[in-house]
Amino acid sequence: MEDKIKAAIEVIRPALQRDGGDIEFVEYTEDKIVKVRLKGQCSGCPSAQQTLQGLVFKILKESYPEIEGVQGV
């Protein structure tokens, strides 16, 4: 599953890079939570949580319905 999630994150990455940010996969937990690290301009951005839920989680959930959530670390 981790390889599938990493591949999906590669699809998401260009959208974040256009705004000077980036995303890094950290882990997929037993609770079906994807942990990621937002980097660059996305790190500490007031819209970071919105990016995680509105973009990252939405795309991952559409591809892999078993995912329960996305968490920034």
PQR file of N, CA, C, O and H, with PARSE charges and radii, in Angstrom:
ATOM      1  N   MET A   1       0.825  -1.196   0.000 -0.4000 1.5000
ATOM      2  CA  MET A   1       0.000   0.000   0.000 -0.0000 2.0000
ATOM      3  C   MET A   1       0.866   1.255   0.000  0.5500 1.7000
ATOM      4  O   MET A   1       0.526   2.249  -0.641 -0.5500 1.4000
ATOM      5  N   GLU A   2       1.991   1.207   0.724 -0.4000 1.5000
ATOM      6  CA  GLU A   2       2.850   2.393   0.787 -0.0000 2.0000
ATOM      7  C   GLU A   2       3.325   2.815  -0.596  0.5500 1.7000
ATOM      8  O   GLU A   2       3.389   4.008  -0.893 -0.5500 1.4000
ATOM      9  H   GLU A   2       2.267   0.399   1.245  0.4000 1.0000
ATOM     10  N   ASP A   3       3.661   1.842  -1.447 -0.4000 1.5000
ATOM     11  CA  ASP A   3       4.118   2.185  -2.796 -0.0000 2.0000
ATOM     12  C   ASP A   3       3.014   2.866  -3.602  0.5500 1.7000
ATOM     13  O   ASP A   3       3.285   3.787  -4.373 -0.5500 1.4000
ATOM     14  H   ASP A   3       3.609   0.872  -1.206  0.4000 1.0000
ATOM     15  N   LYS A   4       1.777   2.417  -3.426 -0.4000 1.5000
ATOM     16  CA  LYS A   4       0.648   3.040  -4.123 -0.0000 2.0000
ATOM     17  C   LYS A   4       0.439   4.471  -3.638  0.5500 1.7000
ATOM     18  O   LYS A   4       0.182   5.373  -4.435 -0.5500 1.4000
ATOM     19  H   LYS A   4       1.557   1.669  -2.800  0.4000 1.0000
ATOM     20  N   ILE A   5       0.550   4.670  -2.334 -0.4000 1.5000
ATOM     21  CA  ILE A   5       0.386   6.010  -1.764 -0.0000 2.0000
ATOM     22  C   ILE A   5       1.496   6.928  -2.259  0.5500 1.7000
ATOM     23  O   ILE A   5       1.241   8.075  -2.625 -0.5500 1.4000
ATOM     24  H   ILE A   5       0.759   3.937  -1.686  0.4000 1.0000
ATOM     25  N   LYS A   6       2.724   6.424  -2.269 -0.4000 1.5000
ATOM     26  CA  LYS A   6       3.853   7.227  -2.758 -0.0000 2.0000
ATOM     27  C   LYS A   6       3.643   7.623  -4.216  0.5500 1.7000
ATOM     28  O   LYS A   6       3.951   8.750  -4.602 -0.5500 1.4000
ATOM     29  H   LYS A   6       2.931   5.492  -1.972  0.4000 1.0000
ATOM     30  N   ALA A   7       3.124   6.711  -5.023 -0.4000 1.5000
ATOM     31  CA  ALA A   7       2.860   7.021  -6.435 -0.0000 2.0000
ATOM     32  C   ALA A   7       1.793   8.108  -6.555  0.5500 1.7000
ATOM     33  O   ALA A   7       1.912   9.000  -7.395 -0.5500 1.4000
ATOM     34  H   ALA A   7       2.873   5.795  -4.709  0.4000 1.0000
ATOM     35  N   ALA A   8       0.761   8.041  -5.732 -0.4000 1.5000
ATOM     36  CA  ALA A   8      -0.288   9.064  -5.758 -0.0000 2.0000
ATOM     37  C   ALA A   8       0.262  10.415  -5.319  0.5500 1.7000
ATOM     38  O   ALA A   8      -0.119  11.450  -5.866 -0.5500 1.4000
ATOM     39  H   ALA A   8       0.664   7.316  -5.050  0.4000 1.0000
ATOM     40  N   ILE A   9       1.148  10.410  -4.341 -0.4000 1.5000
ATOM     41  CA  ILE A   9       1.761  11.657  -3.873 -0.0000 2.0000
ATOM     42  C   ILE A   9       2.594  12.290  -4.983  0.5500 1.7000
ATOM     43  O   ILE A   9       2.672  13.515  -5.078 -0.5500 1.4000
ATOM     44  H   ILE A   9       1.457   9.569  -3.896  0.4000 1.0000
ATOM     45  N   GLU A  10       3.212  11.472  -5.816 -0.4000 1.5000
ATOM     46  CA  GLU A  10       3.975  12.014  -6.946 -0.0000 2.0000
ATOM     47  C   GLU A  10       3.067  12.762  -7.917  0.5500 1.7000
ATOM     48  O   GLU A  10       3.511  13.696  -8.584 -0.5500 1.4000
ATOM     49  H   GLU A  10       3.149  10.477  -5.739  0.4000 1.0000
ATOM     50  N   VAL A  11       1.812  12.363  -8.001 -0.4000 1.5000
ATOM     51  CA  VAL A  11       0.838  13.056  -8.857 -0.0000 2.0000
ATOM     52  C   VAL A  11       0.447  14.393  -8.229  0.5500 1.7000
ATOM     53  O   VAL A  11       0.232  15.377  -8.937 -0.5500 1.4000
ATOM     54  H   VAL A  11       1.451  11.603  -7.460  0.4000 1.0000
ATOM     55  N   ILE A  12       0.356  14.425  -6.900 -0.4000 1.5000
ATOM     56  CA  ILE A  12      -0.025  15.632  -6.162 -0.0000 2.0000
ATOM     57  C   ILE A  12       1.114  16.649  -6.117  0.5500 1.7000
ATOM     58  O   ILE A  12       0.878  17.857  -6.153 -0.5500 1.4000
ATOM     59  H   ILE A  12       0.531  13.626  -6.325  0.4000 1.0000
ATOM     60  N   ARG A  13       2.334  16.160  -6.038 -0.4000 1.5000
ATOM     61  CA  ARG A  13       3.524  16.996  -5.828 -0.0000 2.0000
ATOM     62  C   ARG A  13       3.624  18.212  -6.758  0.5500 1.7000
ATOM     63  O   ARG A  13       3.902  19.303  -6.260 -0.5500 1.4000
ATOM     64  H   ARG A  13       2.525  15.179  -6.008  0.4000 1.0000
ATOM     65  N   PRO A  14       3.416  18.096  -8.074 -0.5600 1.5000
ATOM     66  CA  PRO A  14       3.563  19.275  -8.946  0.2800 2.0000
ATOM     67  C   PRO A  14       2.651  20.442  -8.570  0.5500 1.7000
ATOM     68  O   PRO A  14       3.044  21.600  -8.712 -0.5500 1.4000
ATOM     69  N   ALA A  15       1.443  20.154  -8.096 -0.4000 1.5000
ATOM     70  CA  ALA A  15       0.528  21.234  -7.697 -0.0000 2.0000
ATOM     71  C   ALA A  15       1.108  22.019  -6.529  0.5500 1.7000
ATOM     72  O   ALA A  15       0.980  23.242  -6.480 -0.5500 1.4000
ATOM     73  H   ALA A  15       1.123  19.214  -7.981  0.4000 1.0000
ATOM     74  N   LEU A  16       1.738  21.335  -5.599 -0.4000 1.5000
ATOM     75  CA  LEU A  16       2.347  22.011  -4.452 -0.0000 2.0000
ATOM     76  C   LEU A  16       3.625  22.737  -4.856  0.5500 1.7000
ATOM     77  O   LEU A  16       3.910  23.828  -4.364 -0.5500 1.4000
ATOM     78  H   LEU A  16       1.842  20.341  -5.638  0.4000 1.0000
ATOM     79  N   GLN A  17       4.385  22.129  -5.749 -0.4000 1.5000
ATOM     80  CA  GLN A  17       5.640  22.742  -6.185 -0.0000 2.0000
ATOM     81  C   GLN A  17       5.402  24.039  -6.951  0.5500 1.7000
ATOM     82  O   GLN A  17       6.244  24.937  -6.918 -0.5500 1.4000
ATOM     83  H   GLN A  17       4.153  21.242  -6.149  0.4000 1.0000
ATOM     84  N   ARG A  18       4.277  24.150  -7.633 -0.4000 1.5000
ATOM     85  CA  ARG A  18       3.957  25.397  -8.352 -0.0000 2.0000
ATOM     86  C   ARG A  18       3.850  26.580  -7.398  0.5500 1.7000
ATOM     87  O   ARG A  18       4.099  27.724  -7.778 -0.5500 1.4000
ATOM     88  H   ARG A  18       3.593  23.421  -7.660  0.4000 1.0000
ATOM     89  N   ASP A  19       3.477  26.288  -6.149 -0.4000 1.5000
ATOM     90  CA  ASP A  19       3.355  27.343  -5.142 -0.0000 2.0000
ATOM     91  C   ASP A  19       4.567  27.407  -4.219  0.5500 1.7000
ATOM     92  O   ASP A  19       4.520  28.049  -3.170 -0.5500 1.4000
ATOM     93  H   ASP A  19       3.275  25.358  -5.841  0.4000 1.0000
ATOM     94  N   GLY A  20       5.653  26.739  -4.611 -0.4000 1.5000
ATOM     95  CA  GLY A  20       6.880  26.786  -3.821 -0.0000 2.0000
ATOM     96  C   GLY A  20       6.924  25.798  -2.672  0.5500 1.7000
ATOM     97  O   GLY A  20       7.789  25.894  -1.802 -0.5500 1.4000
ATOM     98  H   GLY A  20       5.691  26.218  -5.463  0.4000 1.0000
ATOM     99  N   GLY A  21       5.999  24.848  -2.662 -0.4000 1.5000
ATOM    100  CA  GLY A  21       5.962  23.858  -1.592 -0.0000 2.0000
ATOM    101  C   GLY A  21       6.346  22.484  -2.082  0.5500 1.7000
ATOM    102  O   GLY A  21       6.761  22.305  -3.228 -0.5500 1.4000
ATOM    103  H   GLY A  21       5.296  24.770  -3.369  0.4000 1.0000
ATOM    104  N   ASP A  22       6.203  21.522  -1.201 -0.4000 1.5000
ATOM    105  CA  ASP A  22       6.481  20.132  -1.543 -0.0000 2.0000
ATOM    106  C   ASP A  22       5.823  19.248  -0.493  0.5500 1.7000
ATOM    107  O   ASP A  22       5.350  19.734   0.535 -0.5500 1.4000
ATOM    108  H   ASP A  22       5.866  21.668  -0.271  0.4000 1.0000
ATOM    109  N   ILE A  23       5.797  17.962  -0.758 -0.4000 1.5000
ATOM    110  CA  ILE A  23       5.195  16.991   0.155 -0.0000 2.0000
ATOM    111  C   ILE A  23       6.076  15.759   0.209  0.5500 1.7000
ATOM    112  O   ILE A  23       6.645  15.340  -0.799 -0.5500 1.4000
ATOM    113  H   ILE A  23       6.181  17.567  -1.593  0.4000 1.0000
ATOM    114  N   GLU A  24       6.183  15.185   1.391 -0.4000 1.5000
ATOM    115  CA  GLU A  24       6.994  13.988   1.603 -0.0000 2.0000
ATOM    116  C   GLU A  24       6.152  12.951   2.347  0.5500 1.7000
ATOM    117  O   GLU A  24       5.546  13.262   3.372 -0.5500 1.4000
ATOM    118  H   GLU A  24       5.721  15.525   2.210  0.4000 1.0000
ATOM    119  N   PHE A  25       6.116  11.730   1.838 -0.4000 1.5000
ATOM    120  CA  PHE A  25       5.436  10.631   2.524 -0.0000 2.0000
ATOM    121  C   PHE A  25       6.250  10.252   3.751  0.5500 1.7000
ATOM    122  O   PHE A  25       7.470  10.115   3.665 -0.5500 1.4000
ATOM    123  H   PHE A  25       6.609  11.477   1.006  0.4000 1.0000
ATOM    124  N   VAL A  26       5.590  10.081   4.894 -0.4000 1.5000
ATOM    125  CA  VAL A  26       6.266   9.680   6.129 -0.0000 2.0000
ATOM    126  C   VAL A  26       5.908   8.239   6.482  0.5500 1.7000
ATOM    127  O   VAL A  26       6.795   7.400   6.637 -0.5500 1.4000
ATOM    128  H   VAL A  26       4.598  10.192   4.964  0.4000 1.0000
ATOM    129  N   GLU A  27       4.599   7.946   6.611 -0.4000 1.5000
ATOM    130  CA  GLU A  27       4.202   6.565   6.908 -0.0000 2.0000
ATOM    131  C   GLU A  27       2.716   6.359   6.685  0.5500 1.7000
ATOM    132  O   GLU A  27       1.939   7.311   6.612 -0.5500 1.4000
ATOM    133  H   GLU A  27       3.878   8.628   6.486  0.4000 1.0000
ATOM    134  N   TYR A  28       2.341   5.097   6.578 -0.4000 1.5000
ATOM    135  CA  TYR A  28       0.943   4.674   6.532 -0.0000 2.0000
ATOM    136  C   TYR A  28       0.721   3.826   7.773  0.5500 1.7000
ATOM    137  O   TYR A  28       1.325   2.763   7.915 -0.5500 1.4000
ATOM    138  H   TYR A  28       2.972   4.323   6.637  0.4000 1.0000
ATOM    139  N   THR A  29      -0.139   4.286   8.673 -0.4000 1.5000
ATOM    140  CA  THR A  29      -0.291   3.644   9.975 -0.0000 2.0000
ATOM    141  C   THR A  29      -1.283   2.476   9.934  0.5500 1.7000
ATOM    142  O   THR A  29      -2.031   2.307   8.971 -0.5500 1.4000
ATOM    143  H   THR A  29      -0.629   5.150   8.558  0.4000 1.0000
ATOM    144  N   GLU A  30      -1.266   1.685  10.994 -0.4000 1.5000
ATOM    145  CA  GLU A  30      -2.215   0.577  11.133 -0.0000 2.0000
ATOM    146  C   GLU A  30      -3.652   1.086  11.182  0.5500 1.7000
ATOM    147  O   GLU A  30      -4.585   0.360  10.840 -0.5500 1.4000
ATOM    148  H   GLU A  30      -0.658   1.821  11.776  0.4000 1.0000
ATOM    149  N   ASP A  31      -3.825   2.334  11.607 -0.4000 1.5000
ATOM    150  CA  ASP A  31      -5.153   2.960  11.668 -0.0000 2.0000
ATOM    151  C   ASP A  31      -5.593   3.515  10.318  0.5500 1.7000
ATOM    152  O   ASP A  31      -6.623   4.183  10.219 -0.5500 1.4000
ATOM    153  H   ASP A  31      -3.067   2.924  11.884  0.4000 1.0000
ATOM    154  N   LYS A  32      -4.802   3.233   9.274 -0.4000 1.5000
ATOM    155  CA  LYS A  32      -5.097   3.664   7.902 -0.0000 2.0000
ATOM    156  C   LYS A  32      -5.028   5.175   7.739  0.5500 1.7000
ATOM    157  O   LYS A  32      -5.804   5.775   6.995 -0.5500 1.4000
ATOM    158  H   LYS A  32      -3.966   2.691   9.355  0.4000 1.0000
ATOM    159  N   ILE A  33      -4.080   5.777   8.456 -0.4000 1.5000
ATOM    160  CA  ILE A  33      -3.816   7.208   8.356 -0.0000 2.0000
ATOM    161  C   ILE A  33      -2.517   7.390   7.578  0.5500 1.7000
ATOM    162  O   ILE A  33      -1.515   6.737   7.868 -0.5500 1.4000
ATOM    163  H   ILE A  33      -3.450   5.289   9.060  0.4000 1.0000
ATOM    164  N   VAL A  34      -2.540   8.276   6.594 -0.4000 1.5000
ATOM    165  CA  VAL A  34      -1.339   8.604   5.832 -0.0000 2.0000
ATOM    166  C   VAL A  34      -0.697   9.815   6.493  0.5500 1.7000
ATOM    167  O   VAL A  34      -1.327  10.863   6.636 -0.5500 1.4000
ATOM    168  H   VAL A  34      -3.354   8.807   6.358  0.4000 1.0000
ATOM    169  N   LYS A  35       0.551   9.665   6.892 -0.4000 1.5000
ATOM    170  CA  LYS A  35       1.280  10.783   7.492 -0.0000 2.0000
ATOM    171  C   LYS A  35       2.233  11.341   6.446  0.5500 1.7000
ATOM    172  O   LYS A  35       2.998  10.608   5.819 -0.5500 1.4000
ATOM    173  H   LYS A  35       1.062   8.814   6.776  0.4000 1.0000
ATOM    174  N   VAL A  36       2.168  12.657   6.275 -0.4000 1.5000
ATOM    175  CA  VAL A  36       3.012  13.346   5.299 -0.0000 2.0000
ATOM    176  C   VAL A  36       3.634  14.574   5.944  0.5500 1.7000
ATOM    177  O   VAL A  36       3.163  15.063   6.970 -0.5500 1.4000
ATOM    178  H   VAL A  36       1.546  13.252   6.785  0.4000 1.0000
ATOM    179  N   ARG A  37       4.680  15.053   5.336 -0.4000 1.5000
ATOM    180  CA  ARG A  37       5.335  16.285   5.782 -0.0000 2.0000
ATOM    181  C   ARG A  37       5.242  17.283   4.639  0.5500 1.7000
ATOM    182  O   ARG A  37       5.715  17.024   3.532 -0.5500 1.4000
ATOM    183  H   ARG A  37       5.063  14.656   4.502  0.4000 1.0000
ATOM    184  N   LEU A  38       4.626  18.431   4.919 -0.4000 1.5000
ATOM    185  CA  LEU A  38       4.606  19.519   3.947 -0.0000 2.0000
ATOM    186  C   LEU A  38       5.893  20.306   4.106  0.5500 1.7000
ATOM    187  O   LEU A  38       6.332  20.576   5.224 -0.5500 1.4000
ATOM    188  H   LEU A  38       4.242  18.642   5.817  0.4000 1.0000
ATOM    189  N   LYS A  39       6.494  20.672   2.984 -0.4000 1.5000
ATOM    190  CA  LYS A  39       7.797  21.335   3.010 -0.0000 2.0000
ATOM    191  C   LYS A  39       7.755  22.620   2.188  0.5500 1.7000
ATOM    192  O   LYS A  39       6.775  22.905   1.501 -0.5500 1.4000
ATOM    193  H   LYS A  39       6.138  20.452   2.076  0.4000 1.0000
ATOM    194  N   GLY A  40       8.825  23.375   2.274 -0.4000 1.5000
ATOM    195  CA  GLY A  40       8.920  24.618   1.521 -0.0000 2.0000
ATOM    196  C   GLY A  40       7.877  25.619   1.979  0.5500 1.7000
ATOM    197  O   GLY A  40       7.636  25.772   3.177 -0.5500 1.4000
ATOM    198  H   GLY A  40       9.621  23.143   2.833  0.4000 1.0000
ATOM    199  N   GLN A  41       7.256  26.303   1.023 -0.4000 1.5000
ATOM    200  CA  GLN A  41       6.243  27.313   1.348 -0.0000 2.0000
ATOM    201  C   GLN A  41       5.014  26.708   2.019  0.5500 1.7000
ATOM    202  O   GLN A  41       4.254  27.420   2.676 -0.5500 1.4000
ATOM    203  H   GLN A  41       7.452  26.179   0.050  0.4000 1.0000
ATOM    204  N   CYS A  42       4.815  25.411   1.861 -0.4000 1.5000
ATOM    205  CA  CYS A  42       3.655  24.752   2.486 -0.0000 2.0000
ATOM    206  C   CYS A  42       3.864  24.529   3.980  0.5500 1.7000
ATOM    207  O   CYS A  42       2.899  24.393   4.732 -0.5500 1.4000
ATOM    208  H   CYS A  42       5.433  24.833   1.327  0.4000 1.0000
ATOM    209  N   SER A  43       5.108  24.492   4.405 -0.4000 1.5000
ATOM    210  CA  SER A  43       5.410  24.273   5.815 -0.0000 2.0000
ATOM    211  C   SER A  43       5.032  25.515   6.611  0.5500 1.7000
ATOM    212  O   SER A  43       5.566  26.598   6.372 -0.5500 1.4000
ATOM    213  H   SER A  43       5.892  24.602   3.794  0.4000 1.0000
ATOM    214  N   GLY A  44       4.126  25.360   7.540 -0.4000 1.5000
ATOM    215  CA  GLY A  44       3.703  26.488   8.362 -0.0000 2.0000
ATOM    216  C   GLY A  44       2.719  27.426   7.692  0.5500 1.7000
ATOM    217  O   GLY A  44       2.344  28.444   8.273 -0.5500 1.4000
ATOM    218  H   GLY A  44       3.692  24.481   7.734  0.4000 1.0000
ATOM    219  N   CYS A  45       2.300  27.106   6.493 -0.4000 1.5000
ATOM    220  CA  CYS A  45       1.340  27.945   5.775 -0.0000 2.0000
ATOM    221  C   CYS A  45      -0.018  27.881   6.470  0.5500 1.7000
ATOM    222  O   CYS A  45      -0.432  26.811   6.915 -0.5500 1.4000
ATOM    223  H   CYS A  45       2.605  26.279   6.021  0.4000 1.0000
ATOM    224  N   PRO A  46      -0.717  29.016   6.569 -0.5600 1.5000
ATOM    225  CA  PRO A  46      -2.042  29.007   7.191  0.2800 2.0000
ATOM    226  C   PRO A  46      -3.037  28.081   6.475  0.5500 1.7000
ATOM    227  O   PRO A  46      -4.012  27.633   7.078 -0.5500 1.4000
ATOM    228  N   SER A  47      -2.794  27.801   5.212 -0.4000 1.5000
ATOM    229  CA  SER A  47      -3.694  26.939   4.440 -0.0000 2.0000
ATOM    230  C   SER A  47      -3.238  25.481   4.411  0.5500 1.7000
ATOM    231  O   SER A  47      -3.803  24.678   3.668 -0.5500 1.4000
ATOM    232  H   SER A  47      -2.002  28.165   4.722  0.4000 1.0000
ATOM    233  N   ALA A  48      -2.237  25.127   5.198 -0.4000 1.5000
ATOM    234  CA  ALA A  48      -1.682  23.769   5.159 -0.0000 2.0000
ATOM    235  C   ALA A  48      -2.744  22.713   5.463  0.5500 1.7000
ATOM    236  O   ALA A  48      -2.820  21.700   4.767 -0.5500 1.4000
ATOM    237  H   ALA A  48      -1.778  25.779   5.802  0.4000 1.0000
ATOM    238  N   GLN A  49      -3.555  22.933   6.478 -0.4000 1.5000
ATOM    239  CA  GLN A  49      -4.586  21.945   6.828 -0.0000 2.0000
ATOM    240  C   GLN A  49      -5.611  21.809   5.711  0.5500 1.7000
ATOM    241  O   GLN A  49      -6.081  20.710   5.417 -0.5500 1.4000
ATOM    242  H   GLN A  49      -3.494  23.756   7.043  0.4000 1.0000
ATOM    243  N   GLN A  50      -5.949  22.919   5.100 -0.4000 1.5000
ATOM    244  CA  GLN A  50      -6.883  22.887   3.975 -0.0000 2.0000
ATOM    245  C   GLN A  50      -6.274  22.115   2.803  0.5500 1.7000
ATOM    246  O   GLN A  50      -6.971  21.357   2.128 -0.5500 1.4000
ATOM    247  H   GLN A  50      -5.568  23.812   5.338  0.4000 1.0000
ATOM    248  N   THR A  51      -4.987  22.305   2.566 -0.4000 1.5000
ATOM    249  CA  THR A  51      -4.293  21.572   1.506 -0.0000 2.0000
ATOM    250  C   THR A  51      -4.319  20.077   1.797  0.5500 1.7000
ATOM    251  O   THR A  51      -4.580  19.271   0.904 -0.5500 1.4000
ATOM    252  H   THR A  51      -4.421  22.920   3.114  0.4000 1.0000
ATOM    253  N   LEU A  52      -4.049  19.710   3.043 -0.4000 1.5000
ATOM    254  CA  LEU A  52      -4.046  18.289   3.406 -0.0000 2.0000
ATOM    255  C   LEU A  52      -5.416  17.659   3.196  0.5500 1.7000
ATOM    256  O   LEU A  52      -5.517  16.578   2.617 -0.5500 1.4000
ATOM    257  H   LEU A  52      -3.837  20.365   3.768  0.4000 1.0000
ATOM    258  N   GLN A  53      -6.455  18.315   3.654 -0.4000 1.5000
ATOM    259  CA  GLN A  53      -7.796  17.731   3.574 -0.0000 2.0000
ATOM    260  C   GLN A  53      -8.447  17.932   2.204  0.5500 1.7000
ATOM    261  O   GLN A  53      -9.075  17.018   1.671 -0.5500 1.4000
ATOM    262  H   GLN A  53      -6.373  19.194   4.124  0.4000 1.0000
ATOM    263  N   GLY A  54      -8.296  19.115   1.645 -0.4000 1.5000
ATOM    264  CA  GLY A  54      -8.982  19.437   0.401 -0.0000 2.0000
ATOM    265  C   GLY A  54      -8.316  18.907  -0.847  0.5500 1.7000
ATOM    266  O   GLY A  54      -8.981  18.697  -1.861 -0.5500 1.4000
ATOM    267  H   GLY A  54      -7.785  19.858   2.077  0.4000 1.0000
ATOM    268  N   LEU A  55      -7.028  18.688  -0.794 -0.4000 1.5000
ATOM    269  CA  LEU A  55      -6.306  18.212  -1.973 -0.0000 2.0000
ATOM    270  C   LEU A  55      -5.755  16.813  -1.733  0.5500 1.7000
ATOM    271  O   LEU A  55      -6.137  15.864  -2.418 -0.5500 1.4000
ATOM    272  H   LEU A  55      -6.488  18.859   0.030  0.4000 1.0000
ATOM    273  N   VAL A  56      -4.865  16.687  -0.767 -0.4000 1.5000
ATOM    274  CA  VAL A  56      -4.152  15.428  -0.554 -0.0000 2.0000
ATOM    275  C   VAL A  56      -5.124  14.305  -0.168  0.5500 1.7000
ATOM    276  O   VAL A  56      -5.147  13.257  -0.813 -0.5500 1.4000
ATOM    277  H   VAL A  56      -4.555  17.458  -0.210  0.4000 1.0000
ATOM    278  N   PHE A  57      -5.917  14.520   0.871 -0.4000 1.5000
ATOM    279  CA  PHE A  57      -6.834  13.473   1.319 -0.0000 2.0000
ATOM    280  C   PHE A  57      -7.857  13.140   0.239  0.5500 1.7000
ATOM    281  O   PHE A  57      -8.148  11.969  -0.002 -0.5500 1.4000
ATOM    282  H   PHE A  57      -5.899  15.371   1.395  0.4000 1.0000
ATOM    283  N   LYS A  58      -8.392  14.150  -0.399 -0.4000 1.5000
ATOM    284  CA  LYS A  58      -9.407  13.923  -1.431 -0.0000 2.0000
ATOM    285  C   LYS A  58      -8.871  13.022  -2.540  0.5500 1.7000
ATOM    286  O   LYS A  58      -9.538  12.069  -2.942 -0.5500 1.4000
ATOM    287  H   LYS A  58      -8.155  15.101  -0.203  0.4000 1.0000
ATOM    288  N   ILE A  59      -7.684  13.316  -3.029 -0.4000 1.5000
ATOM    289  CA  ILE A  59      -7.104  12.520  -4.113 -0.0000 2.0000
ATOM    290  C   ILE A  59      -6.776  11.109  -3.641  0.5500 1.7000
ATOM    291  O   ILE A  59      -7.071  10.136  -4.335 -0.5500 1.4000
ATOM    292  H   ILE A  59      -7.143  14.090  -2.702  0.4000 1.0000
ATOM    293  N   LEU A  60      -6.162  10.995  -2.458 -0.4000 1.5000
ATOM    294  CA  LEU A  60      -5.828   9.665  -1.946 -0.0000 2.0000
ATOM    295  C   LEU A  60      -7.088   8.838  -1.686  0.5500 1.7000
ATOM    296  O   LEU A  60      -7.124   7.652  -2.014 -0.5500 1.4000
ATOM    297  H   LEU A  60      -5.922  11.785  -1.895  0.4000 1.0000
ATOM    298  N   LYS A  61      -8.106   9.440  -1.110 -0.4000 1.5000
ATOM    299  CA  LYS A  61      -9.347   8.727  -0.776 -0.0000 2.0000
ATOM    300  C   LYS A  61     -10.071   8.257  -2.032  0.5500 1.7000
ATOM    301  O   LYS A  61     -10.660   7.177  -2.045 -0.5500 1.4000
ATOM    302  H   LYS A  61      -8.077  10.404  -0.843  0.4000 1.0000
ATOM    303  N   GLU A  62     -10.029   9.068  -3.089 -0.4000 1.5000
ATOM    304  CA  GLU A  62     -10.662   8.664  -4.349 -0.0000 2.0000
ATOM    305  C   GLU A  62      -9.986   7.425  -4.922  0.5500 1.7000
ATOM    306  O   GLU A  62     -10.652   6.543  -5.465 -0.5500 1.4000
ATOM    307  H   GLU A  62      -9.550   9.946  -3.079  0.4000 1.0000
ATOM    308  N   SER A  63      -8.669   7.360  -4.801 -0.4000 1.5000
ATOM    309  CA  SER A  63      -7.922   6.228  -5.344 -0.0000 2.0000
ATOM    310  C   SER A  63      -7.941   5.024  -4.414  0.5500 1.7000
ATOM    311  O   SER A  63      -7.971   3.880  -4.868 -0.5500 1.4000
ATOM    312  H   SER A  63      -8.129   8.077  -4.360  0.4000 1.0000
ATOM    313  N   TYR A  64      -7.923   5.284  -3.113 -0.4000 1.5000
ATOM    314  CA  TYR A  64      -7.816   4.217  -2.111 -0.0000 2.0000
ATOM    315  C   TYR A  64      -8.828   4.470  -0.993  0.5500 1.7000
ATOM    316  O   TYR A  64      -8.482   5.059   0.031 -0.5500 1.4000
ATOM    317  H   TYR A  64      -7.899   6.213  -2.744  0.4000 1.0000
ATOM    318  N   PRO A  65     -10.073   4.031  -1.182 -0.5600 1.5000
ATOM    319  CA  PRO A  65     -11.148   4.322  -0.227  0.2800 2.0000
ATOM    320  C   PRO A  65     -10.886   3.832   1.195  0.5500 1.7000
ATOM    321  O   PRO A  65     -11.503   4.321   2.141 -0.5500 1.4000
ATOM    322  N   GLU A  66      -9.982   2.879   1.352 -0.4000 1.5000
ATOM    323  CA  GLU A  66      -9.704   2.360   2.691 -0.0000 2.0000
ATOM    324  C   GLU A  66      -8.939   3.347   3.572  0.5500 1.7000
ATOM    325  O   GLU A  66      -8.902   3.181   4.791 -0.5500 1.4000
ATOM    326  H   GLU A  66      -9.481   2.482   0.583  0.4000 1.0000
ATOM    327  N   ILE A  67      -8.333   4.364   2.974 -0.4000 1.5000
ATOM    328  CA  ILE A  67      -7.608   5.372   3.746 -0.0000 2.0000
ATOM    329  C   ILE A  67      -8.607   6.164   4.591  0.5500 1.7000
ATOM    330  O   ILE A  67      -9.625   6.639   4.088 -0.5500 1.4000
ATOM    331  H   ILE A  67      -8.363   4.498   1.984  0.4000 1.0000
ATOM    332  N   GLU A  68      -8.300   6.297   5.881 -0.4000 1.5000
ATOM    333  CA  GLU A  68      -9.204   6.973   6.814 -0.0000 2.0000
ATOM    334  C   GLU A  68      -8.869   8.452   7.023  0.5500 1.7000
ATOM    335  O   GLU A  68      -9.720   9.223   7.466 -0.5500 1.4000
ATOM    336  H   GLU A  68      -7.473   5.912   6.290  0.4000 1.0000
ATOM    337  N   GLY A  69      -7.638   8.850   6.706 -0.4000 1.5000
ATOM    338  CA  GLY A  69      -7.283  10.244   6.916 -0.0000 2.0000
ATOM    339  C   GLY A  69      -5.858  10.543   6.507  0.5500 1.7000
ATOM    340  O   GLY A  69      -5.070   9.647   6.206 -0.5500 1.4000
ATOM    341  H   GLY A  69      -6.946   8.224   6.346  0.4000 1.0000
ATOM    342  N   VAL A  70      -5.548  11.829   6.505 -0.4000 1.5000
ATOM    343  CA  VAL A  70      -4.199  12.318   6.215 -0.0000 2.0000
ATOM    344  C   VAL A  70      -3.810  13.239   7.354  0.5500 1.7000
ATOM    345  O   VAL A  70      -4.607  14.064   7.800 -0.5500 1.4000
ATOM    346  H   VAL A  70      -6.188  12.557   6.750  0.4000 1.0000
ATOM    347  N   GLN A  71      -2.592  13.095   7.815 -0.4000 1.5000
ATOM    348  CA  GLN A  71      -2.108  13.903   8.938 -0.0000 2.0000
ATOM    349  C   GLN A  71      -0.750  14.486   8.591  0.5500 1.7000
ATOM    350  O   GLN A  71       0.137  13.779   8.113 -0.5500 1.4000
ATOM    351  H   GLN A  71      -1.945  12.425   7.452  0.4000 1.0000
ATOM    352  N   GLY A  72      -0.594  15.777   8.834 -0.4000 1.5000
ATOM    353  CA  GLY A  72       0.700  16.423   8.672 -0.0000 2.0000
ATOM    354  C   GLY A  72       1.550  16.204   9.912  0.5500 1.7000
ATOM    355  O   GLY A  72       1.043  16.214  11.034 -0.5500 1.4000
ATOM    356  H   GLY A  72      -1.314  16.351   9.222  0.4000 1.0000
ATOM    357  N   VAL A  73       2.826  16.009   9.705 -0.4000 1.5000
ATOM    358  CA  VAL A  73       3.755  15.837  10.838 -0.0000 2.0000
ATOM    359  C   VAL A  73       4.869  16.857  10.766  0.5500 1.7000
ATOM    360  O   VAL A  73       5.747  16.873  11.628 -0.5500 1.4000
ATOM    361  H   VAL A  73       3.238  16.001   8.794  0.4000 1.0000
TER
END
